[in-house]
Amino acid sequence: MANFFRNILLLLALWVILIQCSFLVKDNPYWGNEIYEDKFQYLEAHKTEFNTAFIGSSKTLSQVNPVQLDALMESSGVKSINLGAPYVNTPEVYYLYEHLLQRDDIQLDYVFIELNSLLSIEWSKIRTKRNYYWCNFSNVKFAFNYLKDSHYSIQKKAGLLFFYIMNYCNKNLTLAHLNPQKELPTIDMVAQKGFGPMNANFDNYAGLAMQRGLSEHYFSEPNLKQYLNNFHLQRIKELIDASEQKGIHLIFLIPPRIAFQYGEALAITAELPTKNVIELGDSKKYPAFYQAELSSDDVHLNEAGARIFTKYLAEQFEKIISQ
């Protein structure tokens, strides 16, 4: 019996070694995120054409229009690309940016990161490569520390920790990265520079009202520190420092309609220099972002809404550049 278990452990160890060696053969850090991979390859091929990049979820993808932004900021010399992809959240967004930072041949002046809370997904999607290709040991450790400092219930903490451990095992015990398959449509990089507008027929008025109400609640909250996650703040500060060393001005973007994530986002950005933050979520300052006629759904703006979003973004970006 002892020999049996010893052989099992030996086979498992050999399998893990094989997996790790295969990562060296197939050195593609973005193999589980097809849209981001396509966009990054375009950036690689046209790296001298851009000095500003946006990284984030479908909010970034569908609401930041680089063509419009560049036209509005022509006098500042902004040349931007939208690297947003559906469902990019924390810590995946940091994984993507940290790999971008490692590229000395891609020289950017400004990078925007959409600010999110820790990723939580449906259990039915736990084994999809989209949810584990980025899950290295560093991100599991970050998730553990994040959860330890969070105000989540014990049940939610345990569930999320199990999710991250499962993700780590899925990444390191399978060969899925050797057979990537395109599952999502590509985005027009030439004409739109990565912008992918959403124009669905809006009908979720209750959801939109909830988003507006949560924005009003959190932006009027006098005690934001109760929502602060110190480990998340620490990682963000480390990214800002690492960016400055590479000559990159890193800016964290708070978009509209992020529901309960506003508490943590506002608590974190209150601890950051103003030059590293652009906030566009306050329903009192930006009531247009909570109007049904500018909505694709209760979470995203439509193309008309994206034009207004990009206009305000350009105004705030210009203020930072002129500081």
Residue pairs with C-beta under 8 A, 6 or more apart in sequence:
15 173
16 172
16 173
19 172
19 173
19 174
19 175
20 172
22 175
22 177
22 178
23 177
26 177
26 178
28 37
28 177
28 180
29 95
29 99
30 36
30 37
30 40
30 96
30 99
30 133
31 37
31 129
31 133
31 177
31 180
32 129
32 130
32 131
32 132
32 133
32 134
32 176
32 177
32 180
33 85
33 88
33 92
33 96
33 130
33 133
33 134
34 180
34 182
34 183
34 184
34 186
35 61
35 85
35 86
35 184
35 186
35 187
36 83
36 85
36 88
36 96
38 186
38 187
38 189
39 81
39 82
39 83
39 85
39 187
39 189
39 194
40 83
40 100
42 81
42 189
42 194
43 50
43 53
43 81
43 83
43 106
44 106
47 105
47 106
47 107
49 79
50 79
50 80
50 81
50 108
51 77
51 78
51 79
51 80
51 107
51 108
51 109
51 110
52 78
52 79
52 80
52 81
52 108
52 109
52 110
52 111
52 112
53 80
53 81
53 83
53 100
53 108
53 110
53 111
53 112
54 60
54 64
54 66
54 80
54 81
54 82
54 83
54 84
54 111
54 112
54 114
54 194
54 253
55 83
55 84
55 88
55 93
55 96
55 97
55 100
55 111
55 112
55 113
55 114
56 84
56 88
56 93
56 112
56 113
56 114
56 116
56 253
56 255
57 84
57 85
57 86
57 87
57 88
57 89
57 93
57 114
57 116
58 84
58 85
58 86
58 87
58 198
58 300
59 84
59 114
59 255
59 257
59 258
59 299
59 300
60 82
60 83
60 84
60 88
60 112
60 114
60 253
60 255
61 82
61 84
61 85
61 86
61 187
61 194
61 195
61 196
62 84
62 195
62 196
62 197
62 198
62 296
62 300
62 301
62 306
63 255
63 300
63 301
63 305
63 306
63 309
63 310
64 80
64 82
64 84
64 112
64 195
64 306
64 309
64 310
64 313
65 82
65 192
65 195
65 197
65 306
65 307
65 310
66 80
66 81
66 82
66 192
66 193
66 194
66 195
67 191
67 192
67 193
67 195
68 307
68 310
68 311
68 314
69 78
69 80
69 310
69 313
69 314
69 317
70 78
70 79
70 80
70 193
72 310
72 311
72 314
73 314
73 317
73 318
76 318
76 321
78 110
78 317
80 193
81 189
81 193
81 194
82 192
82 193
82 194
82 195
82 196
83 96
83 194
84 114
84 194
84 196
86 184
87 130
88 96
88 114
89 116
89 117
89 118
89 119
90 116
90 117
90 118
90 119
90 232
91 118
91 119
91 134
91 139
91 142
91 143
91 235
92 119
92 134
92 139
93 113
93 114
93 116
94 113
94 139
94 142
94 235
94 239
95 134
95 136
95 139
96 134
97 111
97 113
97 239
98 239
100 106
100 108
100 111
101 242
101 243
101 246
101 248
107 247
108 248
109 247
109 248
109 249
110 248
110 249
110 250
110 251
110 317
111 243
111 248
111 249
111 250
111 251
112 251
112 252
112 253
112 278
113 239
113 250
113 251
113 252
113 253
114 252
114 253
114 255
115 252
115 253
115 254
115 265
115 268
115 269
116 258
116 261
116 265
117 232
117 260
117 261
117 264
117 265
118 143
118 146
118 147
118 150
118 160
118 232
119 131
120 160
120 163
121 131
121 163
123 163
125 131
126 163
126 166
126 167
126 170
127 166
127 170
129 170
129 176
129 177
129 180
130 183
131 167
132 166
132 167
132 168
132 170
132 171
133 171
133 176
133 177
135 164
135 167
135 168
135 170
135 171
136 168
136 171
137 168
139 164
140 164
140 165
140 167
140 168
142 231
142 235
143 160
143 161
143 164
144 161
144 164
145 231
146 229
146 231
146 232
147 157
147 160
147 161
148 157
148 231
149 229
149 230
149 231
149 232
150 157
150 229
151 226
151 227
152 160
170 176
187 194
187 195
187 196
188 195
188 196
195 306
197 302
197 303
197 306
198 296
198 297
198 300
198 301
198 302
198 303
199 296
199 302
199 303
200 296
200 297
200 302
202 208
202 292
202 293
202 295
202 296
202 297
202 302
204 297
204 298
205 292
206 298
207 297
207 298
207 299
208 290
208 292
208 295
208 298
210 259
210 298
211 256
211 257
211 259
211 283
211 290
211 298
211 299
212 283
212 290
214 259
214 260
214 262
215 256
215 257
215 262
215 281
215 282
215 283
215 290
216 283
216 284
217 262
218 224
218 262
218 263
218 266
219 262
219 266
219 281
219 282
219 283
219 284
221 263
221 266
224 263
224 266
224 267
224 270
225 267
225 270
226 263
226 267
227 263
227 264
227 266
227 267
228 264
228 267
228 268
228 271
229 264
229 267
229 268
232 264
232 268
233 268
233 271
236 252
236 268
236 272
237 272
239 250
240 250
240 272
240 276
243 249
243 250
244 250
249 275
249 276
249 320
250 276
251 275
251 276
251 277
251 278
251 317
251 320
252 268
252 269
252 272
252 276
252 277
252 278
253 278
253 280
253 313
254 262
254 265
254 266
254 269
254 277
254 278
254 279
254 280
254 281
255 280
255 281
255 309
256 280
256 281
256 283
256 286
256 289
256 290
256 301
256 309
257 281
257 289
257 290
257 298
257 299
257 300
258 265
258 281
262 281
265 281
266 279
269 277
269 279
274 320
275 320
275 323
278 313
278 316
278 317
278 320
280 286
280 289
280 309
280 312
280 313
280 316
281 289
283 289
283 290
286 312
288 294
288 305
288 308
289 301
289 305
289 308
289 309
291 305
293 304
294 301
294 302
294 304
294 305
294 308
295 301
295 302
295 305
296 302
296 305
301 308
301 309
